Amino acid sequence: MTLFDQFSIQHLMGIPIIIPAILIPMLMIPSTKRLLPSRPYRLFQWVTKSAAKQILTPLNLTGQTWTNTLMSLLLMLIILNTMGLFPYTFTPTTQLSMNIALAFPLWLATVLKGLKTNPNHALAHLVPEGAPGPLIPALIIIETISLFIRPIALAVRLTANLTAGHLLIHLISTATMVLMQIMLPIATLTLTLLFLLTALEIAVAMIQAYVFTLLLSLYLEENT
């Protein structure tokens, strides 16, 4: 096995495990109707409201109709990213194909929303203000390419950050297991480093979910 075998999609009884890896965490999203007023409920409510305020504040009333979509996306990505850090689990968001399939429709929806509500404003982004006339055709091509790169950048950013973290954890945990047999003091240091890196990766998993949703909201703001 190689380091990258952990990212290959395995099959169980002919079913790709990426399917239950996506569906099962969705059942873990708590429903406010089932939660009793308690400290965990208040903490969950406070975190959700704080994230919603940060993401939705720049949006106008038209953009704020996406509140449920953006917050559901944020919770889904946080759960998928963090669940993959547990042993014997699979992280669907380390798959570039899945992230592109997630980013492209949402990005396209923001573009179509802009073309529907204010087509002149949406098309005006292709030509920067004050651009010289002879450069306008080239600028339109460049801006169009940069526009279509956005969903790819969203997917690659999420995939690269999670993949790098998983590889570091794999390397350090392997080194710890080897060093335990020959140099126990150094193995203790690497084990401490492994715990610190795991805590860092939990933070990265949440931050990347937030960044993915925030950038999508900025694209929505631009088009509404």
N, C-alpha and C positions, 0 to 999 in steps of 0.2 A: 504493500500500500504506500501511496505517496501522501504528501501533506494535503493535496487538493482532493483526495478521495472523499474527505468528509463533506465536501460540497456537492458530490454527485447524488442524483436522485435515485434512491433505492426503491425496490418494489417488494411489497408484502402480499402474498397470495394474488399476484398479478396486478395489484393496485399500487400506483405510485404513492409513496408516503407523503409527498408534498400536499396531497389532497386532505388527509386528516390533519396534517400539520397546519393547514390554513383554517380548516373548519372548526377543529376542537378549541383552539384559543378564543374563537369568537364567542363560544358559550361562557367564557370567563368574564366577559364584559358585564359588570353588575348593572342590574336594572334598579332605578331609583324607587320603583314601586315595591320591590322586594326587600330593600334595605331599611332596617329599623333606624330611627334616630339614635345614633351612637357616635363615638369618636371616629371610628373608621369611616363612617358615612359622612361626617362633617369634614374630615380630611379629604376624602374623595371629592366632595362637593366644592371645597375651597380650591383644590388643585385644578379641577375642571373649569371653574369660573375664572381663575387667574389666567389659565392658558387661553380660554376663549376671549378674554378681554385683550390679551396681547395680540392675538391673531386677527380679531374682528374689528378692533378699534379703527384702523385706517379705511375700512370698507364703508361704502354708503349703504342706503337702505336696500338697493338692488343686490349688492354683494352679500349683505347679511342674511339674505334668504338661503345662502349656502351654509348656514351655521351648523345644522345637523350633519351635513355631508362632511365638512371639514373636521368637526369634533369626532365623528365616528371614525374617520380616517386616522386621526391622531391616536385615538385609543387602540385601534387595530394595529397600527405600526408599533406602538410601544409594547403591546403584548407579544406580537410576533418576534420583535427584536430581542426582548428580554427572555422569552421562553427558550430561545435557542441557546442560551448560556447554561441551561441545565444539562446534566449528563444524559446521554442516550436520547437526545432530542435532535430535531432537524430545524434549521432556520430557513424558512422560505424566502426571506428577504435577502439572502446571499445569492440568489439566482437573478442574474441580470435580465433574463427573459421575463420573469415575473414582475420585476420592478418597472420595466418598460411597459408591460401590459397594464400596470397600475397607473403609471405617470402619463402615458400618452392619451388615454381617453379623457382624463381629468383636465389635462392641459388643453386638449382640443375643445372640450366643453367651454372653457373660459374664453377661447378665441371665438367660437361660434356665438357665445353670449355677447361679446363685444361687437361682432359684425351685425348681430340682430338689433341690439339696443341703440348703438351709435356707430354706424359703418364708417362715416367720415372720420371720426376720431380714431377708430381702430386702424384704418388705412393710413392715417397721418403719421403713425409711428414708423412707417417704412421710410419716410424722408425726414431727416433731422431738420429742425428749424434753421433757416439761414444758409442752407446748403447751396453751393454754386450750381447753376443750371447744368453745365456739362457733366457734373459728377452724379447727378440724380439717378440715371440708369444703373450705374455701378453701386450706388448706395442702396438702391432698392433690392438688388441681388444680395448684397452683404447682409442687410437687415432681415431679409427673408430667410437666409441660411441661419443666421443667429436665432431667429424665431423658432425654426424647426429643431435647432440643437437643444432648446430648453428641456423638453421631456427626456432627451438622452442624458443631459447633464444631471437632471434629478435622479434618474435611475442609476447612473454610474457612481454618483456621490454616495448614495445609500449603500450600493453593493460594495464599493471599494472600502469604505470605512468599516463595515461589519466584517468583511472578509479578512482585512488586515488584523482586526482584533482577535478573530478566531484563530488565525495562524499564529499570532504571538502567544496566545494561551496554550495552543497545542505544543509549540516549541518549548516553552518554559516548563510545562508539565512533564514533557518527555525528559528534559534535562534534569528535573527534580527526581524523577523515578530512577534515573541512571546514577545520579550522585548519591542517593540514599545508600547505595550498596558499597560505595568506595570512599566518599567524603561526607560524613553526616553533618558537620558544621556548615559547610557550604550549601548542602542540600536544604538546611533550615533557612538559610538566607534566600535561596531561590523559591522556597515554599512561601515565605513571607511576601516576596515579590509577586508570586502568583496570586495570592489573595488580594494584594493591592491592585494588580492589573485587572482582576475580575471585577472589583468594585468600580474601577475606571470604565470598564466595558459596559457595565450596567448604566453608568451615566451617559456614555457615548450612545448606547442604544436608544435612550430616551431623547437625547439631544438631536440625534439624526432624525427621529420621528418628528420632532418639533420643527426642525429646519425644513424637512420635506413639506410639511403642512404650511409653514409660514411662507415659503417661496411660492407655493401654489396660490395662497391667498394674495400675495403681491401681484401675481399674474392676473388674478381675478380683479384686483383693484385697478390695474392698468387698463383692463377691458371694460370696466363698468363706470 
